[in-house]
């Protein structure tokens, strides 16, 4: 089969566009990885004994009852019982009536011995950016411990610095490698998006709403009645 010179030029142009797009994507992924690793350098902790105590621990949401969710709950409860955080802010997605990450997180923490009065819920943590930005803008905290897996903490700390928050991260245990491969691949693209959202698009949280002060005066009677989605 023979191609006309015009067809050949079209194929060449398409190949150049595809290769250029692939190269830009690879460079963006590498650049985001470096930026996030640099942002989190010296700010990640793996053991309860070594992490400094702070007032509030921000627990980032995940689909309830999966391995990432369970490890984050265990890590958050461990910090609380060791006196390394006084309050836990659980932030996740409650965009549908039949899906409620924050309440599931609060109930799981209750089962690990964390009292309801020590847990504040953020029902509008639709993304890591939302959770981090709302910790400052809604819950008035600018010095926090972020609790998630290490790869996620790097991204969250990068975003925290963008929003003027002094954040450290406590690394929850990773599930077995066979359960994390897809998540780690998705994380590469999530980092690029986070950088674009913060630096280029300057995206703000989906919702803000009335401010809530974390502390004994405003301690909730039950997480599911506190700081609902606007």
Protein Blocks (a to p, Z undefined) as FASTA:
>chain_A
ZZdfklmmmmmmmmmmmmmmmmmmmmmmmmmmmmmmmmmgopacfbfklpccdfbdcddd
ddehiaklmmmmmmmmmmmmnopafbdcddddffbfkbcfklmmmmmmmmnopafklpcc
dfklmbfklmmmmmmmmnopabdcddddfklmmmmmmmmmmnopacdddddddddfklmm
mmmmmmmmmmmmmmmmmmmnopacfbgcjcddedfklocfbfklgopaZZ
